[in-house]
Amino acid sequence: MTNYFEVLGLPESLVIDDEALKERFHEISARVHPDAGGEDATRFQLANEAFNILRQPSRRLLHLLALHGFSEQTTQPPANLIDLFFETNVTLTSADDLTRRFDSASNALQKALLTNDLMQCEENLSRTLQTLTLLETQNLEKLPNAPQDWPAIAKIAHTLSYLAKWKTEIAQRQTRLAEKTFGAL
């Protein structure tokens, strides 16, 4: 297994300074990127892959766990997120339903009548995103206190993976709703 920490010349760590990671990636990229005179496209691809894994806390933790032979095989949301899982699903489904209603509206008046619903849905998405971001921050704050406690780190990584996935889905819905809202105004 490739050790992405080694690829970027960084020590294995639960927490990485974002600026140090970017700086290290840019240093390596400047040397090996084919467009910058480097002749090692494979090394650049590996550095790019390492950067993308290490910059995302959940992926970095899962990589670190795998390096140390610890892997979690569950696909279920963590127990502490079950209620949030259902709340997030309701919010996402509502956004999808509203988008379909907007797309099936046959004239400008019908679309304009949905504007308030669009804005309320955006508020619900934003509120859910704030909750997810807060939980993500709380879990990240636990990391410095969990050195070498692989089961605890695995739980945090699992939680962060779900939070990141949900945040991405919310951002996608927000983009779709913004397109509808601004098009309707």
Summary of the structure (lengths in Angstrom):
residues: 185
radius of gyration: 20.8
end to end distance: 52.3
largest distance: 60.0
contacts: 524
relative contact order: 0.13
helix: 78%
strand: 0%
